[in-house]
Amino acid sequence: MLDLAINALIPLVVIAHLVASPYTKVEESFNIQATHDILTHGIPWSNTTAFFADRYDHVSFPGSVPRTFTGALILAGLSRPFEHFLSSPEQMQIVVRAVLGLANAAALVSFRHAIDIAFGKTAGRWYILLQASQFHVMYYASRTLPNMFAFIMTTVALRQLLLAKAVGGKSARSAKRRRLALYLLTVAGIVFRSEIAILLVMETAMLYHRQRPSLTKEIIPAGLIGAAVGLLTTISVDSFFWQQFPLWPEWIGFYYNTILGKSAEWGTESASWYFLVALPRLLLNPMTIMVTLPMGISLKPLTRTSQDLLLPHLGFIAAYSLLPHKEWRFIVYSIPAFTAVASAGASWIWTRRSKSLLYYVLSNVLIITTMASFMASAGLLYVSSSNYPGGQALHRLHQLDTTPGKRVFLDNLACQSGVTKFQQVRDPWVYDKTEDPDQLLTPLFWQRFDYVIAEDPKRIIGNWPIRETITAFGGVSLRPEDDELVVNPKSRVPVVWQEQYYDFVTVMRRDFTRGHWPVIRMQPKLHILEREHAKPKLADLPDEKLTLHM
């Protein structure tokens, strides 16, 4: 029962993050919009080009490079049975993300089983606690980034590799596990994220160095079958949806971002960024980096398995560090491996806490830092959930006006910060996302709308009073003014909880911190504008109305 309760922690945390932050960002937009279009409009079997142009989002907003529809197609298929039980498309977006999040949670929990075998049940329990207390993996597990579709496959592959490495390399079962792992990594790299090819090379090299698997019976067949399945899947699916043949989106993305170097246009970081910034941020708990990881690698009973697990990922990150553009999500596949080795070190400390003062102190520090990591994750969740003003603005507009037939313009920031087609719940409302600068400078263009959701009201031509302002995260104040410590009735946090928290903060600032306390600042981001209709002049009124006014 204890292990079941511990295992349930990861899916519960994933769902908690989803419910607290239900909207999406621009990086997730392709897959969430594609899933919506498949669910809502179906898949055409005739006149496909016109069908896609009329109904599907990717035709109007194709992005810099095409993306695969494979993940969205699977997600739509798994989510469709729930449609009949829901009353709103907004609820369907939650379900779609929950399906993805629970799939990632299942992969993480299944990996725990391999840790139980490799390092013991105590290590498995610590793995769940350490993994659940990290913010990024839990928060993004339900987000429709291509990386999180690939993350399911890489985590299952990692499970198979750890079992093969821990149990021994000569058995038929170990050979089967190695083949499956290499097969999954190959498919994930071809379909979803090309950087996984580097991890595949590193894992293959480590396997060949340590266990000498058969090239002709394991490595080559796994690679060929994985490549065939991956290419057949992505080319057939994406050539159809993009109406181009043959189309391999991940190759185009790799060529555009890596060979042409276009990814550097999105910013660059130093070669050490992944190791010095990204990994500590992703692992979160300082004990992981400073104590439990070094112990997991260096203690003799743990060394071989830990090194077999971790060295390919260190090689993967080191090789990927050569590319100038860096984002933490490019190395997220390695986090379960680092967490597993850290859990082995945590288990070593925990099981020896009664044997020496050092282990007793370290075990208590481990408990404190894990609890602190959960609290830090909750704080990061609150901050992150405040970064979707577009989704909040459109939801609020639907609350303000339920009249049919309205026309709404959504500016670029609104579309990038939460607005999806799942949120276009008013039918027959019209939601316009025009980006053409010439049209935006035409007064007649704006006359067709009843509402505008915009970042800068001054750029909107005409008379548009502000109906409501939507705020979003604007930084952290360490010495807040008193007016910053007020209850926000529009917050998703219950007012009673806010009042209790601010009473506590008031006491702490007065008696202990000399006025210092970290407070999240919110600032205006988007405005809901309503067109002001011209009032009729007295001379234009009918005679009967003139009589009433005289």
NUDOTOR-406966 format. One record per atom (N, C-alpha, C): z, y, x. Coordinates in steps of 0.02 Angstrom, whole numbers, plus 50000, padded with zeros to 5 digits. Atoms other than C-alpha are relative to their C-alpha. Example, Ala and Ser with C-alpha at 12.3 -4.5 7.8 and 13.67 -1.06 7.14 Angstrom:
NUDOTOR-406966
500004994150045503904977550615500005006050045499974994149958503574994750684500375005549961
//
This chain:
NUDOTOR-406966
500004993950041500005000050000500005006350043499974994249956500405011950143499305001650027500664998849972498685009550220499515002549947500434997650054497825012050052500135007449988499824993050011498775028350028499745004450057500254996149943498335034150204499255000649998500734999850004496505029450182499765004949947500194995550055496455039350019500035007350021499914993049979496925055050116499335003450015500644996849981495165058050184499585001849940500394997750059494215057450018500355005349959499644994950038495585067649935499935006950033500074993649964495485081150070499285002649992500704998050008493575081250059499895003149931500084997550068493635083649870500385006649990499624993850004494985096949887499615005950030500424994849970493855106850004499425001849955500574998850045492405104849883500215004249940499784996450060493385110849731500205007250018499784993249980494135125649826499415004450020500574996249976492435130849893499364996949972500555003650033491085125349768499305002650015500664997049990489675136849823499714998050068500355002149940488415134549963499715006050037500314994849959487645144650105499264998450012500725000649991485845147150158499814993850040500165005949960485925132950286499964993649958499995005950044486245120750145499485000449944500394998550060484985128350025499424995249990500585004350011483485117250058500194993749962499825006450031484345100950014500315000849931499704999150066485355107849868499475002049949500544998150046483805116049792499534994149987500445005850009482755100549822500314994849954499665004750044484065089549740499985002549928500054997150068484105101449590499314998849970500685000550027482215101149572499834992849981500145007050016482115082149578500374998049937499615001850058483515080449451499745003449936500194996150058482875094049335499284998949978500715000250017480995092549344499694993150009500275006649989480765074649399499475000050055500515000949948479405068049514499324999149965500655000450034477605071149461499564994350027500475005249979476295057349466499285002049991500674997350006474795068149426500045007650005500034992749993474255086149459500605002450041499374998949963475625086149592500035006950033499984993549965475125101949688500195005649952499844994850050475165112949532500714999149974499325001450025476765104449472500525002750048499534997649950477675108049635499995007750004500064992749995477005125949643500345003549942499724996950060477615129449467500754999249994499305001750015479335121349473500454999450061499575001749943479955117149648500115006050046499804994349960480885129449758499665000350068500245000049931480165123949925499295002950006500664997049997478435130349879500065007650008499894992849996479065148149854500385002150062499584998549942480325147449996499984994150049500095006049958479665134850125500424999950063499634999749937480715140850274499525000150059500414999549939480125141950454499674993450017500295006749989479835123050465500174995749939499855004550057479745109350332500614995650015499435004449995481295098850301499884993749959500115006250035481395080950243500325000149930499745001050068481615077050058500394993549993499705006750005482345059950099500725000349976499304999550021484175065050085500075002449929499974997350069483885075349927499794994749949500245005150046482935060949847500544994749988499465005050007484345048549881500585003049962499444996750032485665061049827499875001049925500174999150071484745064749664500054993349963499965006650032484595046149627500714997749988499305002150008486445042949656500385004449951499654995350044486965058349556499774999749928500294999650067485835056149405500424996749946499605003150054486975043949309500555004549972499464995750023488285057649297499775005749955500274994450039487125070049211500224999849927499875000750071487515063149038500725001849982499304998750013489375066849056500195007350013499864993149980489205085149108499715004949950500214995050048489015100949007499655005950032500274994249966488375112849140499674998050066500305001349934487175112849290500485001650057499514998449947488585120949390500444993950014499615006149989489595105049363499594994850037500435004849965488105094949422499975001450075499984998449929488115104349587500634997150032499375002949974489935098949610499924992550008500085007249997489465080949572499554998050058500465001549945487995081049693500355000550067499644999249937489085087649833500554994850007499475005149997490485075449787499724993350021500315006349980489295060749805499894999850075500094999649928488825066349980500664999950037499354999749967490625070350026500354993350000499675006550004491285053649967499644994750042500365004549955489905044550061500235001050072499744998649933490465053250221500724997850007499305002349998492285049650178500034992550007500015007449995491875031150154499824997850070500195001749931491025030750324500585001150048499434998749956492545038650407500564995049990499485005050014493755026750321499804993250027500235006549973492685011750370500064999950076499914999649928492745017850550500734998650019499305001349987494635017050538500124992450008499925007349994494474997950514499844997750071500175001749930493624996850685500555002250048499464997649958495015007150762500604995449995499455004850009496304995250688499914994050046500145005949958495454980950781500015001750074500064998149929495124990250943500665002450029499404996849972496764999750962500644998449962499415001750039497954993150828500075004349937499934996750065498484998250652500335006950006499684993549992499605012350712499495005250021500544995549979498105020150799499565001849940500414998850060497115018150637500325005149954499654995150042498435027650540499995007050030500044993449968498495041550667499295002849997500694997650006496605042350662499895003649933500084996950067496655045950474500355006849998499634993750001497985059450498499655005350042500334995149956497085067750643499345002349970500654998350028495385066950557500075004349938499904996250062496015073250389500265007050012499714993449986496915087850470499505004650036500514995849971495325094050555499645003749944500314996050053494435107750460499254998749992500724999850006492585107150499499704993749969500295006250027492205088850464500174999249927499795000750070493205088850303499655005149955500304994750040492485105350242499254998949991500735000750003490675101250282499774993149978500195006850020490715082950230499604999949935500354999850064490095087750056499445005249999500514994849999488875101150113499334997250022500655003349993487025097150107499615002350061500344999049937486625100750288499674993450021500305006249974485415088250367500484996050044499525003349955486795084650493500494995549963499505003950037487965078250358499694993949966500345006150021486655066050292499984995250060500035004249939486445059750471500704997550018499315001749981488345059550495500224993449969499835006450031488515045050373499764994350044500315005449962487335034350476500294999550070499745000349932488015039350647500724997450000499315002550003489815035750592500024992549988500055007350011489345018550525499774996550064500235002849936488405015350688500584999950051499434999849954489945020750786500504994549985499565005550020490985008250688499754993450029500285006349975489804994150734500054999650077499975000049927489774999250917500724998950025499315001049979491675000250930500214992849989499835007050011491854983050852499674995550052500355004149950490544975950971500325000850069499704998749934491384984151122500704997250005499315002349998493144979251074500074992549998499945007350010492834961151024499694996150057500325003649946491674956351165499254999949990500714999150003489844956351207499584993849994500415006149997489294938151206499894996649933500065003550064489524933051024499395002349961500564998450043488134932650895500175005949955499804994550043489134944450785499965006650037500054993849961489244957350925499285002150009500714998449993487374956250952499735003049935500224997450065487094959050766500255007249989499734993350006488244974150769499645005050044500374995549956487354981750917499315001749971500664998750030485654979650834500055004749941499924995750059486274987550673500155007250021499824993349977487045002350767499395003650028500594996949971485465005750867499475001449946500474999050056484415003750710500195006249960499774994350039485465016450614499915006650038500094994049961485445029050756499265001950005500724998649997483545027450770499755003149935500224997350065483265030250584500275007049989499704993550010484485044850579499655005450042500344995249956483615053250727499305001649976500694998950022481875051050655499975003849934500034997150067482265056250477500375006549995499564994350015483685068850485500095004950057499854995449946484105076050656499774997050066500315002749940483095073850815500494999550058499545000349944484575077250931500364993350006499675006649998485275060150885499634995350048500375004049951483915053050998500365000050067499624999649937484955059051146500604995349997499425004450008486485050051079499784992750002500275006849999485425034451052499874997750072500145001849930484865034651234500664998850037499365000749966486655036951295500364993649979499685006250024487335022851186499644993850026500395005649975485935011251239500144998850074499855000649928486255014951423500694997150011499325002649992488125011651404500034992649981500005007050020487834995451310499684995650055500355004149950486604989351441500414999550065499595000149940487794994151583500604995349992499385003750010489334985951507499894992849976500045006450034488744971451400499354996250012500645003349985486974967451459499684996749939500335003050058486234964851285499274998450016500695002049988484534956651276499515005549980500504995050016483094968851287499534997649945500505002650046481924957451190500284997949932499715002350063483154951551057500425005349964499574995050031484214967051027499725007150006500164992949991483704983751103499305001749974500694998550020481814983351080499894998849926500095001050073481824975350905500355005349958499644994950038483144987650845499635006650001500374993849993482155002350912499354999949960500655000550035480484996350842500094999949925499895000450073481154991850670500275006749974499734993550021482165008050660499465005349999500544995149998480665018350712499504998949943500475001550053479525009450589500275002149932499694998350065480735011350442500075007649994499904992850003481155029450486499355003749990500644996650006479355034950509499664998649932500305001750065478735025650355500345003849944499624996550052480115033450251499845007349999500074992749999479975051450307499285002249989500694997950007478085052250319499754999049928500235001250069477785044450148500345004849951499644995650046479135054550060499795007250009500114992949988478805071250143499275002149996500714998550010476915070350144499865001249926500094999250073477025068449955500305006649976499674994050026478275082449922499715006450029500294994149970477485094650044499255000449991500725000250013475715089549996499595001250064500354999949936475205087750178500044992950029499985006849971474715071350261499634999950066499325002849997475315065250381500505005550020499494995049984476935075450390500644996550022499365002449974478455071350497500425006250014499654993649993479645086050470500435000550062499544999449944480895081850606499635001050066500404998749940479525081350738499785007350002500204993050003478905098450680500595004550018499404996149983480685105150688500174999650074499865000949928480935097850862499505004150042500524996449963479285105150924500115007549995499914992850012479645122250848500625002650036499374997549973481455123850904500104998650074499865002149930481475114451070499425001350047500574999249955479735114051145499765007350002500194992950002479245131551086500595004650013499414996149985481045137451111500195005149947499874995150052481145146450944500745000249979499305000150020482945141150915500415005450037499644994949961483495153551051500005006749964500024993750037483015167550931500615000749955499404999850043484565162950830500635000950042499424998849958485705166250979500084994550052499895004849946486195157651141500735000250022499335000649974487805151751220499964997050070499975002749932488345146551395499994992449999500055007349996488135128651455500674996649986499345003050011490015125751439500265000949929499754998150066490145131751259500234994149958499805005850040490195114651177500674997250022499385002949975491605108751290500595004749995499454995349997492635124551301500165003449933499904996550063492405131751126499934995349940500155003950060491615119751002500474994049991499575006050007492605103851038500725001849983499314998250021494345112051036500035002649928500014997450068493855120850875499924994349949500125005650046493225104850794500594995249996499435004749999494695094050849500645003349974499494995750029495905108150802500704999050028499325001349978497545099750850500045000750077499974999149927498025105951026500254993850037499775006149967498915089551063499424995250013500575004449990497245080651046499675001350067500344998249937496435090051190500464999250060499554999449942497965092051301500364993550017499575005849987498895075551280499684993449979500185006750025498245061451170499324997750025500645002049972496435061651228500054997850073499925002349931496885061151414500384993450005499635006449998498135047251379499564994349976500435005350025496875037351278499494997750050500515001749950495625038051420500314996950063499735001849934496805035551568500484994150000499525005650000498105022551512499634993450006500385006049982497585005751582499834995449941500175004550055497704995251421499465002949953500474996750046496605008151330499365002150035500524996649962495445013751468499304997349985500685002650005493965001851453499695001449931500284998950067493745002751264499905007549988500064992850010494055021551264499405002950037500574997549961492795024651401499344997649970500615002550032491505013551318499835004049937500104996250061491745023451158499805007250014500054992849991491825040951231499455002250049500474997849949490675041451383499305001549972500664998250027489035040751283500015006849964499964993650036489625055551179500095005850049499964994849948490125065451333499325001250031500684999349973488395061951404499545003649951500404996850052487595067051239500135007549997499824992850004488535083651234499785003650063500204996949937488205087151418499255001150001500724999350001486345084051397499785005349950500194995250052486245094251237500215007150019499784993449977487155108551324499475003750040500544996849962485565111751423499585004649956500374995750046484765119451268500405006449988499624993750004485215137951252500325001349932499714998950066485485138551063500494994549983499485004950013487095130051014500355001449934499604999650060487995126450851500444993849999499535005650000489515115350824499724994049961500245005550041488595105150692499524995450037500455004249961487385098650824500374994350036499625005349966488795088450903500534996949955499485002450046489795084350747500044992449998500015007450001489285065950761500494997150050499555002549948490425064450913500745000749982499304998650016492025070350828500394993749982499625006150012492535053250757500164996150063499875003649937492375045750932500585003350038499464996549966493475059151010500674999049963499395000950040494725057550867500274993050007499785006949993494775038650886500384999050066499665000649935495225039651071500665003849999499374996250006496515053051031500514996149959499545003950041497265041650898500304994250040499725005249956497455027951029500575002850042499474996849962498455039951137500595001849956499454998450046499475045550985500394993749982499665006450015499855027350944500454997950058499605001749941500455024451122500655004050002499414995750002501655039151107500474997849944499605001450059502255034550932500394993450006499685006549995502645016350968500534999750055499514999949945503685021251120500505005849993499584994150010504635035851043500744998550008499295001749993506295026351051500164997550070499895003049934506065020751232500155005150054499864994949950506175037251324500025006849967499954993150026506585055551298499315003349997500664996949999504815060651347499594998049939500395002250058503995049951213500315002449935499674997450060505285055551086499795007249988500204993050007504885073751119499265000549982500724999850014503005070651121499844997849929500135002450069503075060950957500185005449949499824994650045503975075350873499525005950003500514994849993502755087950944499364998049964500605002650034501355076950879500045000949924499904999050072502075077450704499935007449981500014992850014502315096250711499295002850004500684997349993500565099850775499524997349948500425002850054499775088250647500125003749935499844996150060500705097050507499715007150006500274993349989500195113750583499245000049991500725000550008498385107850587499804999749926500135000150072498445103850401500085007149972499904993350024499145121250370499445004750023500554995949975497835129250481499354998649963500605001850039496475119650389500025003249931499944996850065497155126250224499845007550005500164993049990497075143850293499265001250011500724999449988495305141350357499604998749936500325001350064494835134150187500015006249956499944994050040495475149750101499525005450025500464995049971494505160950220499274998149985500695002250010492915150650207499785000549928500174999750071492975149850018499885007149976500104992950018492955168850017499355002750028500624997949967491255169450103499384998549959500565001750043490145165649953499935005049943500024994950053489965182149859499424999149952500575000950045488255177549790500154995249944499815004850052488895162249699500525002949953499484997050041490425171749638499715005449954500294994650039489375186449578499604997349940500405002750055488165175949474500454996649949499525003150046489605165949400500355005449958499674994650036490475182149353499545003349950500484997050046488895189349275499934995849937500045004450058488775174149162500615000749955499414998950041490545177649106499965006749963500034993350029490155195949071499505000549943500534999450051488585193048966499754993049982500255006550025488125178048860499385000949956500584998650042486655186548771499384996450027500605003449975485035176448781499465004950021500594996249983483455182848863500085005350053499904994949949484175193249005499584998550062500385000749937483225196349167500445002750056499544998449945484205196649331499624999950065500275000049932483665201649505500564998350049499515002349949484565193149651499745001950068500244997849935484435201349821500124994750053499995005049946484355192649990500694997450015499325002249984486225192350024500274995449946499775004350055486585185049852499714993050007500335006649994485325171049882500264996250060499765003349940486025167450054500744998049996499285001050001487845167150001500264996849936499725003950054488005155249857499554998849940500435001050059486615157149727499554994050011500465005750000485725140749691499714999249930500315001150065484625134749549500484996349953499495003150043486095124349486500405005349962499624994750031486915141049444499615003949948500414996350048485475147349339500084996649932499785003950058486355141049184499795003049933500184996850063485765153649054499254999049987500695001150018484165148348968499895003349932500584998749956483015157748938500085006350044499954994549952483695170249065499474999150055500475000149943482485174749206500375002450061499664998349937483165174849384499465001450053500544997949954482045184449506500285000850070499794999649930482175182949696499465003150043500574997049964480675193649747500235003050066499854997349933480665198049932499465004950024500564995749980479015207849940500235007350003499754993149993479495225150010499605005049960500404995350038478045233649922500225000149926499775000250070478635227649751500695003249994499324997250003480425232549791500025007650003500054992849997479845250449819499635002949940500374997850059478945251349652500485001049941499534998850055479945259649511499884995449940500145004250058479055249449376500284992950009499735006749987479655233349460500714999449973499305000450019481475237549424500115000849925499914998950071481185242249242500014993549960500035006350037480945224049195500684996549997499365003649994482755219249237500555003249957499404997850034484365220349138500585000550049499475000149950485495216349287499714999250070500175001049929485385217249476500644998150036499455001649955486535208649599499775001850070500264997349939486345218349760500555002150047499534997949948487205222449923500075007650002500004992749995486715240949924499695003149937500274997050061486555249649755499515005750012500444994349986485675264449838499274997950009500685002549990484155253549872499654998149934500275002050065483915249949687499755006349965500314994250030482725262149603500175000449925499834999150070483315269249437500745001449992499304998650016484975272149351500364993549987499685006550003486055256949383500755000750013499274999849990487935259249355500274993350023499685006149975489055246749443500444997149945499595003350051489745234449317500614996750032499445003249965490815225049443499814999150073500105001049928491035223249631500324993550022499765006449974491225206549718500195000850073499774999449932492255205949876499944993350037500025006049958492185193550021500415001350063499594999649939493085190150184499765005650045500174994449958493145205650292500425000650063499604999949940494295200950435500744998649986499285001450005496145198350469500385006150026499564994549980497455212050477500674997150023499375002649974498975208250586500595004449982499474995550023499965223350527499765003449936500314997650062499445225650346500405005749968499684995050041499805240450235500294996649938499685002950058500875237550082499504998649944500485000950054499385239549966499534994150013500395006049987498555224650051500374993749978499605005750022499965213349992500115000449925499974999650073499565213649807499674993849971500265005850035499185199949683499285001449978500704999550021497325197149651499894995549939500075004250059497105191249471499344996249997500655003450001495295186249507499984994150050499985005549951495805174249646500074993349965499935006850027495685155449617500714997450011499305001949990497485154449680500415002649941499604997750058498695155149530500435006150017499634993849990499565172049510500734998550019499305001749985501285163749513500084998150073499975001949930500925156049683499925006150044500104993949960500295172749749500645004150002499384996050003501875181549690500544997050045499505003249958502995168649774499855000850074500204999249930502005169649935500145007150024499914993149978502055188649942500745002050002499274999049994503935188749907500254997450066499815003049936504135177250057499775004450058500284995849947502995188150164500405006550006499624993849999503965203750115500664999250038499375001449965505595196050175499894999050074500145001449930504825189650337499825006450038500204993849967504045206550378500595004850009499434995449998505635216050339500544997750050499425002449962506885204850428499844996950067500135003949940505975195850566499405002550041500624998849962504215201450614499845007450010500094992849992504415220450610499335002449971500604997750035502995222750488499384996150014500595003849982501795210550570499944993849955500155006150036500985196850467499244999549990500735000550009499205190150463499805000049926500234999450069498345195350301499245000450000500725000050005496555191950253499775006249963500284994150031495595207750216499364998249962500605000850039494305207650079499635006749996500394993850004492885220250074499414999049953500575000550047491495224149949499384997150034500615003149973489955213349978499415000649954500544999850049488935212849818500235004049939499864996250061488825223449662499584997349943500365001750061488355218349486499815006649967500254993850028487275232549421499674998649933500295000750066486795234749239499565006249986500454994450013485295245249191500265004349943499784995450052485785260649094499405002249959500564998250043484625262848947500065007349981500004992950017484125280648910500225001049927499774998650067485045287748760499495004449964500504996050036483895294648623500235007249991499844993050013483795313448607500095001149926499854998550070484385321448445499365000649959500624998950036482605326248397499624993549987500365006450007482025308148417500324995549948499655004450047483285301048292499685000549931500254999850069482725296348115500405005049959499694994950042483145308747975500694997949975499365002150026484535298047904500555000350053499514999649946485385297448075500165007350017499884992949989485155316348094500515002649950499534997950052486085318647931500714998250018499335002349982487545308547995500295004150057499754996349942487665318848154500115007449985499954992850015487585335948069500645001649963
//
